[in-house]
């Protein structure tokens, strides 16, 4: 068993240890894998690890030499295709599915020499805000195992918080990186739509999905984003970034104007969350930032618009899972092809996925398309225009990431609308295709609170600079106290 202490270990520190030959790539990978074996039984962050393959890859790096991110362990949400290795998207309908190719982001990580140590748990097909919808069990929050880690990328966020990986990747369709980052007390970033290839990402809603990183610090987040960002010829929606993602070093916020949409924040933000948010704003002002109220008049309609557009796209995307081409097939269904479709999809999809398929199919059906889907798309355009207008007068926009801290497991399981409301402050960002980051701003009732910074399209570096400066001033300790003595 490796003696490397990994709880609270940042990716930058991993690189320093590797560069100084204080630890080998194998020892570092083994340390994380050993910690997963010890700790993850109670948290269920990982669906599977790849010990043998990961250690072989680490050994090769030790033989051949390394630089940059080479040898740094990473974890992947199980919605990113990995060649020849099971990729389920948290669903029974893809149990045993082994893709024939790597996702574009995974290819870049392999080229960078990172060591993928495992695949993390998630809400089925990324549909959820709590990681309770996985077909393979619930993930628990490292700060309080009775509470959810957020979702749908809860396995990835909890893995970073628990010291099971220094970097993890997830996807964000309506908040599924930023919201779990907030609830687990880590950093999570959703890049601009198109900044990271979606090739090989098992699609939920193609016009909204985006891949991004989780990390303990903003600088680590920048390193992780730089590794996967950029144009991919296999994804026609990906684009070259106007400037490379760089590691931030800003120490203050002088010259930065931050907009605050007060009207939007009136929608159910818990008092403790609001107090933490206001304290962070005061800190930002003391660091030289100018605060200005902005209006996002249509952002409040983001949630209903999202829950028409996203299910409509899911209805189309998930039609491919029919028991014919790959994944689950219910063999007892032998009478007709239609019978086989029905039995397979009934057995393979969970309740939330079925709910969203039905919602989406209805919204796209004849006679309802224009009333629902068409109207939702027009609202989406108005939301994007609101952001454009706001950014004419400010550099960044700040909100709490989640209106609440982590809620108890099962608390919202039978109340879909309460669950959907978890994303009220993150969904407008996806509808507009903009970048956003969540950093921890403090605690409320002993649980982490997330502070969200939103920027114009391709303003990743602007966001990272401000987030890094504010992170340093806040001084949040991302190690959950209950895990401090269990490393």
C-alpha positions in Angstrom: 0.0 0.0 0.0 1.4 3.4 -1.0 2.2 5.9 1.8 1.3 9.0 -0.2 -1.2 11.2 1.6 -3.8 12.1 -1.0 -6.7 13.7 1.0 -6.6 17.4 0.1 -3.8 16.8 -2.5 -4.1 19.2 -5.4 -3.2 18.4 -9.0 -0.5 21.1 -8.9 1.0 19.4 -5.8 0.9 16.1 -7.6 2.9 17.6 -10.4 5.4 19.0 -7.9 5.8 15.6 -6.3 6.3 13.9 -9.6 8.7 16.5 -10.9 10.8 16.3 -7.7 10.8 12.5 -7.9 9.3 12.4 -4.4 6.8 10.0 -5.8 6.5 7.9 -8.9 3.5 7.8 -11.3 2.8 4.3 -10.1 2.9 5.2 -6.4 0.6 8.2 -7.0 -2.0 6.2 -8.9 -1.7 3.4 -6.3 -2.3 5.8 -3.5 -5.6 7.0 -5.0 -6.7 3.5 -5.9 -5.9 2.3 -2.4 -7.9 5.2 -0.9 -10.8 4.3 -3.1 -10.7 0.8 -1.8 -10.8 2.1 1.8 -13.2 4.9 1.6 -15.6 4.5 -1.4 -17.6 1.6 0.1 -19.5 4.2 2.2 -19.7 6.9 -0.5 -20.1 5.0 -3.8 -18.5 7.6 -6.0 -17.1 5.1 -8.4 -19.0 2.5 -10.5 -15.7 0.8 -11.4 -12.0 1.4 -11.2 -9.3 0.2 -13.6 -6.5 -0.7 -11.3 -4.6 -3.0 -13.6 -4.7 -0.7 -16.6 -4.1 2.4 -14.7 -1.0 1.0 -13.0 0.3 -0.3 -16.3 -0.1 3.2 -17.8 1.7 4.7 -14.8 4.6 2.2 -15.1 5.0 3.2 -18.8 5.3 6.9 -17.8 7.8 6.1 -15.1 9.9 4.3 -17.7 9.6 6.9 -20.5 9.7 10.1 -18.5 6.9 12.7 -17.9 6.0 16.4 -18.0 2.9 18.5 -17.5 -0.2 16.5 -16.4 1.5 13.2 -17.3 0.9 10.8 -14.4 -1.8 12.8 -12.7 -4.8 10.6 -11.9 -8.2 11.6 -13.2 -11.7 10.2 -12.9 -14.4 10.2 -15.6 -18.1 10.4 -15.3 -19.5 7.2 -16.8 -21.1 9.1 -19.6 -17.8 9.5 -21.5 -17.1 6.7 -23.8 -13.9 4.7 -23.1 -12.7 2.3 -25.8 -13.2 -1.3 -24.8 -14.3 -0.5 -21.2 -17.8 -0.5 -19.9 -19.7 2.8 -20.2 -23.2 2.8 -18.9 -24.4 6.4 -18.4 -25.8 5.1 -15.1 -28.4 3.1 -16.9 -29.4 -0.6 -17.0 -30.1 -0.3 -20.7 -26.3 0.1 -21.3 -25.1 -2.4 -18.8 -22.1 -4.2 -20.3 -21.8 -1.7 -23.2 -18.2 -1.4 -24.3 -17.7 1.5 -26.8 -15.4 1.0 -29.9 -13.8 4.4 -29.4 -12.8 7.0 -26.9 -14.7 10.2 -26.4 -12.8 13.3 -27.8 -12.1 14.5 -24.3 -10.8 11.1 -23.2 -8.5 11.0 -26.3 -7.0 14.4 -25.2 -6.6 13.2 -21.7 -4.7 10.1 -22.9 -2.6 12.3 -25.2 -1.8 14.5 -22.1 -0.7 11.4 -20.3 -3.2 11.5 -17.4 -3.9 8.2 -15.7 -7.6 7.4 -15.7 -8.3 5.5 -12.5 -12.0 4.9 -12.9 -15.6 5.8 -13.9 -17.8 7.7 -11.6 -21.5 7.3 -10.6 -24.1 9.6 -12.1 -27.9 10.2 -12.5 -29.1 8.0 -15.3 -28.3 9.6 -18.7 -27.4 12.8 -16.6 -31.1 13.3 -15.7 -31.1 14.5 -12.1 -29.8 16.8 -9.5 -28.9 14.4 -6.7 -27.2 11.2 -8.1 -30.1 9.3 -6.7 -31.4 8.2 -10.2 -28.4 6.0 -11.0 -29.4 2.4 -11.8 -26.4 1.3 -9.7 -27.0 2.9 -6.4 -26.9 6.3 -4.6 -23.7 8.4 -4.1 -23.3 10.0 -0.7 -22.0 13.5 0.1 -18.5 13.3 1.8 -19.5 16.2 4.1 -22.6 14.3 5.4 -23.3 10.8 4.0 -27.0 11.3 4.8 -27.1 14.0 2.1 -26.9 14.0 -1.6 -23.7 15.1 -3.5 -25.8 16.9 -6.1 -26.1 15.7 -9.7 -26.0 14.6 -12.2 -22.2 14.4 -11.9 -22.3 13.7 -8.2 -19.9 10.8 -8.3 -17.2 13.0 -9.8 -17.7 15.9 -7.4 -17.8 13.6 -4.4 -14.7 11.8 -5.5 -12.7 15.0 -5.6 -14.1 16.2 -2.2 -13.2 12.8 -0.6 -9.7 12.7 -1.9 -10.3 9.9 -4.4 -9.0 11.8 -7.4 -7.3 15.2 -7.7 -9.3 15.9 -10.9 -12.6 14.5 -12.2 -14.7 15.3 -15.3 -18.4 15.6 -15.5 -21.0 17.0 -17.8 -23.3 20.0 -17.4 -26.6 20.2 -19.2 -28.5 22.4 -16.7 -26.1 22.7 -13.8 -24.7 19.2 -13.4 -21.1 20.3 -12.8 -21.7 23.5 -10.9 -24.5 22.3 -8.6 -22.7 19.2 -7.3 -19.5 21.2 -7.0 -21.4 23.6 -4.8 -22.9 20.9 -2.6 -19.6 19.0 -2.2 -17.4 22.1 -1.6 -15.2 21.8 -4.6 -14.5 23.9 -7.8 -16.5 22.9 -10.9 -16.6 24.7 -14.3 -19.0 24.5 -17.3 -17.1 25.9 -20.3 -18.7 27.8 -23.2 -20.8 25.5 -25.4 -18.4 24.3 -28.1 -15.2 24.8 -26.1 -14.9 21.0 -25.4 -15.7 18.3 -27.9 -18.9 16.3 -27.2 -17.8 13.5 -29.5 -18.2 10.2 -27.6 -20.4 11.9 -24.9 -23.6 9.8 -24.5 -26.0 12.6 -25.3 -28.8 13.8 -23.1 -29.6 17.2 -24.7 -27.2 17.9 -27.6 -27.7 21.7 -27.6 -27.0 22.0 -23.9 -24.5 19.3 -22.9 -21.0 20.3 -22.1 -18.0 18.5 -20.5 -16.0 20.2 -17.8 -13.8 19.6 -14.8 -14.0 19.3 -11.0 -11.0 20.1 -8.8 -10.0 21.3 -5.4 -8.7 24.7 -6.6 -9.3 27.1 -9.5 -5.8 26.7 -10.7 -6.3 22.9 -10.9 -9.6 23.5 -12.7 -7.8 25.6 -15.3 -5.2 22.9 -15.8 -7.9 20.3 -16.2 -9.9 22.4 -18.7 -6.9 23.2 -20.8 -6.2 19.5 -21.2 -9.6 18.9 -23.0 -10.5 22.2 -24.6 -10.3 23.0 -28.3 -11.7 22.0 -31.7 -12.3 18.4 -32.6 -13.0 17.5 -36.2 -15.3 14.7 -35.0 -17.6 17.3 -33.4 -19.0 19.9 -35.7 -20.2 22.0 -32.8 -16.8 22.4 -31.3 -14.7 25.4 -32.1 -11.1 26.7 -31.6 -10.9 28.9 -28.5 -9.9 32.5 -29.2 -7.1 32.1 -26.6 -5.7 29.1 -24.8 -6.9 28.4 -21.3 -4.2 29.6 -18.9 -3.6 29.0 -15.2 -4.7 32.1 -13.3 -2.5 34.1 -11.0 -4.7 37.2 -10.3 -4.4 38.5 -6.8 -7.1 41.1 -6.7 -10.3 42.2 -8.5 -9.3 45.8 -9.4 -11.0 46.9 -12.6 -13.6 44.0 -12.5 -17.3 44.9 -12.6 -19.6 42.2 -11.2 -23.3 42.2 -11.9 -25.8 40.9 -9.4 -29.3 39.9 -10.7 -31.2 40.7 -7.5 -34.6 39.8 -8.9 -33.5 36.3 -9.9 -32.1 35.7 -6.4 -35.6 36.2 -4.9 -36.5 32.7 -6.0 -36.1 30.5 -3.0 -32.5 31.1 -1.9 -32.0 29.8 1.6 -31.0 32.4 4.2 -27.7 30.7 5.0 -26.8 30.5 1.3 -27.7 34.2 0.8 -25.6 35.2 3.8 -22.5 33.4 2.4 -23.1 34.9 -1.1 -23.4 38.4 0.3 -20.2 37.9 2.4 -18.3 36.8 -0.8 -19.6 39.9 -2.6 -18.4 42.2 0.2 -15.1 40.5 0.0 -14.9 41.0 -3.7 -15.7 44.6 -3.3 -13.0 45.0 -0.8 -10.6 43.5 -3.3 -11.4 46.2 -5.8 -14.4 44.9 -7.7 -17.3 47.2 -8.6 -20.7 45.7 -7.9 -23.7 46.7 -10.0 -27.2 45.4 -10.1 -28.2 43.9 -13.5 -31.5 42.7 -14.9 -32.1 39.3 -16.4 -35.8 39.7 -16.9 -36.4 36.3 -18.6 -34.0 34.2 -16.6 -36.8 33.3 -14.3 -38.5 31.4 -17.2 -35.3 29.4 -17.7 -36.5 26.4 -15.7 -39.8 25.8 -17.5 -38.1 26.4 -20.9 -35.3 24.0 -20.0 -37.8 21.3 -19.0 -39.3 21.5 -22.5 -36.2 21.7 -24.6 -34.0 19.2 -22.7 -36.6 16.4 -22.6 -37.5 17.0 -26.2 -33.8 16.5 -27.2 -33.6 13.5 -24.8 -36.7 11.9 -26.5 -34.9 12.1 -29.8 -31.4 11.1 -28.5 -32.6 8.1 -26.5 -34.6 6.6 -29.3 -31.5 4.8 -30.3 -31.7 2.6 -27.2 -34.1 0.1 -28.6 -32.5 -3.3 -27.9 -31.5 -3.8 -31.5 -28.1 -2.2 -32.0 -26.4 -2.3 -28.6 -27.1 -2.5 -24.9 -29.9 -4.4 -23.2 -32.3 -6.6 -25.0 -35.2 -8.4 -23.2 -35.0 -11.8 -24.7 -38.5 -12.8 -23.6 -39.9 -10.3 -26.1 -40.1 -12.5 -29.2 -43.6 -11.8 -30.6 -42.9 -8.6 -32.6 -40.2 -6.0 -32.9 -42.6 -3.4 -31.3 -43.0 -5.8 -28.3 -39.2 -6.1 -28.0 -38.8 -2.3 -28.1 -41.5 -1.8 -25.4 -40.2 -4.5 -23.0 -36.6 -3.6 -23.4 -37.1 0.1 -22.8 -39.5 -0.5 -19.9 -36.9 -2.7 -18.2 -33.8 -0.7 -19.2 -34.9 2.9 -18.3 -35.5 4.3 -14.9 -38.5 6.3 -13.7 -36.9 9.8 -14.3 -35.7 8.9 -17.8 -39.1 7.6 -18.7 -40.7 10.8 -17.3 -38.5 13.0 -19.5 -38.9 10.9 -22.6 -42.7 11.2 -22.2 -42.5 14.9 -21.6 -40.2 15.4 -24.6 -42.3 13.3 -26.9 -45.4 15.2 -26.0 -43.7 18.6 -26.5 -42.6 17.5 -30.0 -45.9 15.8 -31.0 -48.1 17.2 -33.8 -50.3 20.0 -32.6 -48.1 20.8 -29.6 -44.7 21.5 -31.1 -45.2 25.2 -31.7 -47.1 25.8 -28.4 -44.4 24.2 -26.3 -41.1 23.5 -28.0 -41.3 26.6 -30.3 -42.2 28.9 -27.4 -39.4 27.5 -25.2 -36.9 28.1 -27.9 -38.0 31.7 -28.2 -37.7 32.1 -24.5 -34.2 30.7 -24.8 -33.3 33.5 -27.3 -34.7 36.1 -25.0 -32.5 34.7 -22.1 -29.4 34.9 -24.3 -30.2 38.5 -25.3 -30.7 39.4 -21.6 -27.1 38.1 -20.9 -25.8 40.0 -23.9 -27.4 43.2 -22.6 -26.1 42.7 -19.1 -22.5 42.0 -20.3 -22.5 45.3 -22.1 -22.1 46.9 -18.7 -20.4 44.3 -16.5 -17.5 41.9 -16.9 -19.0 39.0 -14.9 -22.3 38.1 -13.3 -22.5 36.5 -9.8 -25.2 34.3 -8.2 -25.3 31.6 -5.6 -24.7 28.3 -7.5 -27.5 26.4 -5.8 -30.4 28.0 -3.8 -29.8 25.4 -1.0 -27.1 23.4 0.6 -27.1 19.6 0.1 -30.5 18.1 1.0 -31.1 14.7 2.6 -31.2 11.6 0.5 -34.8 10.8 -0.4 -36.0 14.3 0.6 -37.0 15.3 -2.9 -37.3 11.8 -4.5 -41.1 12.0 -4.9 -41.3 15.7 -5.7 -39.8 16.2 -9.2 -40.5 19.9 -9.3 -38.6 20.5 -6.0 -35.7 18.5 -7.5 -35.8 20.5 -10.7 -35.7 23.7 -8.7 -32.2 22.9 -7.6 -31.0 24.1 -11.0 -32.9 27.4 -11.1 -29.7 29.5 -11.0 -27.6 27.3 -13.3 -30.1 26.5 -16.1 -30.1 30.0 -17.7 -26.3 29.7 -18.3 -26.8 26.5 -20.3 -29.7 27.9 -22.3 -27.4 30.8 -23.3 -24.4 28.6 -24.0 -22.2 30.6 -21.6 -19.3 29.6 -19.3 -19.7 29.5 -15.5 -17.8 28.3 -12.5 -18.7 27.4 -9.0 -16.3 28.0 -6.1 -16.9 27.4 -2.4 -17.8 30.6 -0.6 -18.2 29.1 2.9 -20.5 27.0 5.0 -24.2 27.2 6.0 -25.2 24.9 8.8 -21.9 23.1 8.4 -22.4 22.4 4.7 -20.7 24.0 1.7 -22.2 26.9 -0.3 -21.3 27.5 -3.9 -20.6 31.0 -5.5 -21.2 31.1 -9.2 -19.4 33.4 -11.6 -20.8 33.7 -15.2 -19.0 35.3 -18.1 -19.6 36.0 -21.8 -18.9 33.3 -24.4 -15.3 32.2 -24.3 -14.4 34.3 -21.3 -13.0 31.3 -19.5 -9.8 33.1 -18.6 -11.6 36.1 -17.3 -13.8 33.9 -15.0 -10.8 31.8 -13.9 -8.8 34.9 -12.9 -11.6 36.4 -10.8 -12.5 33.0 -9.3 -8.9 32.4 -8.3 -8.5 35.8 -6.7 -11.7 35.4 -4.7 -10.9 31.8 -3.8 -7.6 32.9 -2.2 -9.4 35.6 -0.2 -12.1 33.3 1.0 -9.6 30.6 2.1 -12.1 27.8 2.2 -10.8 24.4 3.3 -12.2 21.8 0.9 -11.4 18.8 3.1 -14.6 17.5 4.7 -14.0 17.5 8.5 -15.4 14.0 9.0 -12.7 12.6 6.6 -9.8 14.5 8.0 -8.5 11.6 10.0 -9.4 8.8 7.7 -6.8 9.2 4.9 
